[in-house]
Amino acid sequence: MWAKLSYILASLPFGSLTRAQKANTFNARDLPEITSIPSSRLLDHDFLYRYPLQNATANEANSLNVLALCNGVVIEEATIDQLQQYLSDGNLTSVQLTTCYMQRVFQVERYINPILQLNPDALRIAQKTDAERKAGRVRGPLHGIPFVVKDNIASKDQLQTAAGNLALVGSIVPRDAYVVDRLRKVGAILMGKATLSEWADARSSNYSEGYSATGGQSRSSYNLTVNPGGSSSGSAIAVANNDVPFALGTETDGSVINPAERNAIVGIKPTVGLTSRAGVVPESINQDTVGTFGLSVRNAVYALDAIYGIDSRDNYTAAQIGRTPTGGYAASLSGKGALQGAKFGLPWQSFWTLADPEQQSILLELIELIKSAGATVINGFPNESEYSYVKVDFFNNLESYLSELSNTTIKSVADVVRFNNEHVFVEGAYPNVNPAFASGQDGLLASLATGGVMNSTYWEALTFCQPSTREEGIDAALKYGEGTLDALLAPPDVGQSYQIAAQAGYPMITIPAYVHSLSGMPFGLELMGTAFSDATLIKYASAIEDLQHSSGTRYQRTRPRWLGLGVDNIPVANQCFGC
C-alpha cells in the first residue's frame, strides 16, 4: 500500500505548485481554499478530513463521508449540473475542483483503495478547460469535470494500462481508447485509473473481487470486509465515495451492474455495440461493453452520451445505426410522471425466487411504490454456459489487442501465463499461493487450452446462449398479451439476472435500493430490456429514481457506514452477495 501511495504522490505535479510562475503552468491562486466548516459538520477531534481516531465510533468513522468545502462550496454528493453551475458562476475553477477531488482520494485511499494511478497531467488539462470556459467555449455538460476509468481502458498519456497485471506494466498503447478520446473531446478531465479485478475476472474461477497484482485489494466503504463487487470495482467505489462525479467500467458478465449495486450508485450497462471496445483490454467480442457509473441516472447518462457512437475500429458499433435517439440519451431522462401507464414484468421464477429474503421483501415494497405512481407490474416469465465461447474469445481478442502494444514482449495468453509462472507469488500462478487467487490462473489456462479454435463446442454454446437469452428469453418475457412490456425489473444481487443480459448483449441499468441489515452492503433494483432499448431503460430508471427522492422513501441511496474500518486490507472471499 505504501509503495503504491508513494507512486501516486510521485505522479502528481506538486513541484509545479511552488514553481508556478517560473514553470508557467498554473497559478497557486487557482488552488482551492479550504474554508471554515459549518458547526453541524464538525466532530470533536483534529484531522477531520483525513483520518478517524483509533477505535473510532461509528459516527467518527462516518466522518470519512464528509468532504471539505471546495473554495467555499459543497461538492459532496453534488450532481454534474450543480458542478457546472459552480463553474459557470465562477465559484469554482476546474483546477480547484480537480484538486479537491484529488484531496478526497488521499483522504480515503488508504482505507478503500479505489484509485490505482492519478494522472500527473490532470491539473494542466483542468487549466486548459478553465481557459476555454473563460474564452466562452464550454463543450458540454462534462466540460471541466474530472473522471476515472478502469485500468483496462487505454489512455495514450503518462498513465499505465495493464488490466491489473504486472506483465503489461510499461507497455505502450497505440492510442486512446475510443471512449477516452470521446470524453477528452467533450472537455472532461481524465484524473486517473481505477483499481479492478485482475484481467477483469478472466484469470481465475476463484478469486478476490477488486484485487489485482498492480493495485492490491479495493474495498467497499459500506463494509470493508466483504466482496466489494467487480470487476469494475474501483470505478464504482470511487463514484460512491465522491472521488469523482462519474467513471467508466467494462462488463462482460456483471462487471458494471454488480459493483454499482454493491456500492449504492447507478450503473448503466449498454447494449453490446453501443459503446466501442476499441482500446479496451478484451475478454469476449460477443459480450464486452463499456458502461458508466454515477451517483444519479443523469450523471451516468451524461457520460454515456459522451462515449457512445460508431467506431470503425469496432464493427459491432455499426449495429446502432438508426437505433439511437436523435440528440442523445439525456433527452430520455424523466420524472416520476413517466411511470403513469408504464408496464413492467417481474421474472419471478428465474430471478426473484433466488433473491435473499430480506432483499426480496424490500424490493417488493419498492415495487409497490412504483405501482402507486401508476405503473402496472406483471408477475411471470416462463438458460448452456457462456464460458465455452468466452474463453476462446479471450484467447483471440487478447492476442489482437496485444499485437498493437509496443515496449512489451507480452503478445499472447501464453506469454501472460509464462510471466505469471515467473512471478509466481505476486501473480498467484498456482492455487493457494496468493490468497487473492485461490484457484491460481485456471481461467487463463482454460483459455490457453482452446488455442483460440472456434470448434463445434464454441458454435454450439454461442448458438444456444444467444437465442435462448434473446428471442426465447428477454424478448419473450417482454411480450405480454397483444402488447409489449416497457422493461423487466429484477434483483441484481441474483447473478443470473445480469448473466442472461450479458449473454444476450442486452442493456441493463441498476439504481440503488437499500442496504442489508446484516452486512450493511447495498443492493439495487435493475431494469432490463431488449437490444438498443437503452433510451427506454433510462426513461424509467430516472423516473423511479425521481419517485424515490420525491416520496421520501428510505429505499434509495444511503451513505456508507464504513463497517470493518479497522480490519487489515487483505483479499476477501468471493462470497455470497445477499449477506
FENVEN-V202503 format. One record per run of one state. SS is the DSSP state (alpha for helix, beta for strand, coil for the rest). FROM is the first residue (numbers start at 1). TO is the last residue. If there is no record, write none. Layout:
ss=SS from=FROM to=TO
ss=SS from=FROM to=TO
This chain:
ss=coil from=1 to=1
ss=alpha from=2 to=11
ss=coil from=12 to=14
ss=alpha from=15 to=18
ss=coil from=19 to=19
ss=alpha from=20 to=23
ss=coil from=24 to=27
ss=alpha from=28 to=30
ss=coil from=31 to=38
ss=alpha from=39 to=41
ss=coil from=42 to=57
ss=alpha from=58 to=65
ss=coil from=66 to=69
ss=beta from=70 to=70
ss=coil from=71 to=72
ss=beta from=73 to=73
ss=coil from=74 to=79
ss=alpha from=80 to=89
ss=coil from=90 to=93
ss=alpha from=94 to=112
ss=coil from=113 to=114
ss=beta from=115 to=118
ss=coil from=119 to=121
ss=alpha from=122 to=134
ss=coil from=135 to=145
ss=beta from=146 to=150
ss=coil from=151 to=152
ss=beta from=153 to=153
ss=coil from=154 to=165
ss=alpha from=166 to=168
ss=coil from=169 to=171
ss=beta from=172 to=172
ss=coil from=173 to=177
ss=alpha from=178 to=185
ss=coil from=186 to=188
ss=beta from=189 to=194
ss=coil from=195 to=197
ss=alpha from=198 to=201
ss=coil from=202 to=210
ss=beta from=211 to=212
ss=coil from=213 to=215
ss=beta from=216 to=217
ss=coil from=218 to=222
ss=beta from=223 to=223
ss=coil from=224 to=232
ss=alpha from=233 to=240
ss=coil from=241 to=245
ss=beta from=246 to=251
ss=coil from=252 to=256
ss=alpha from=257 to=261
ss=coil from=262 to=265
ss=beta from=266 to=269
ss=coil from=270 to=271
ss=beta from=272 to=272
ss=coil from=273 to=274
ss=beta from=275 to=275
ss=coil from=276 to=279
ss=beta from=280 to=280
ss=coil from=281 to=288
ss=beta from=289 to=294
ss=coil from=295 to=296
ss=alpha from=297 to=307
ss=beta from=308 to=308
ss=coil from=309 to=310
ss=beta from=311 to=311
ss=coil from=312 to=313
ss=beta from=314 to=314
ss=alpha from=315 to=320
ss=coil from=321 to=328
ss=alpha from=329 to=332
ss=coil from=333 to=335
ss=alpha from=336 to=339
ss=coil from=340 to=342
ss=beta from=343 to=347
ss=coil from=348 to=351
ss=alpha from=352 to=354
ss=coil from=355 to=356
ss=alpha from=357 to=372
ss=coil from=373 to=375
ss=beta from=376 to=380
ss=coil from=381 to=386
ss=alpha from=387 to=402
ss=coil from=403 to=405
ss=beta from=406 to=406
ss=coil from=407 to=412
ss=alpha from=413 to=422
ss=coil from=423 to=423
ss=alpha from=424 to=427
ss=coil from=428 to=441
ss=alpha from=442 to=450
ss=coil from=451 to=455
ss=alpha from=456 to=478
ss=beta from=479 to=480
ss=coil from=481 to=482
ss=beta from=483 to=484
ss=coil from=485 to=486
ss=beta from=487 to=490
ss=coil from=491 to=494
ss=alpha from=495 to=504
ss=coil from=505 to=507
ss=beta from=508 to=515
ss=coil from=516 to=521
ss=beta from=522 to=528
ss=coil from=529 to=533
ss=alpha from=534 to=551
ss=coil from=552 to=562
ss=beta from=563 to=563
ss=coil from=564 to=579
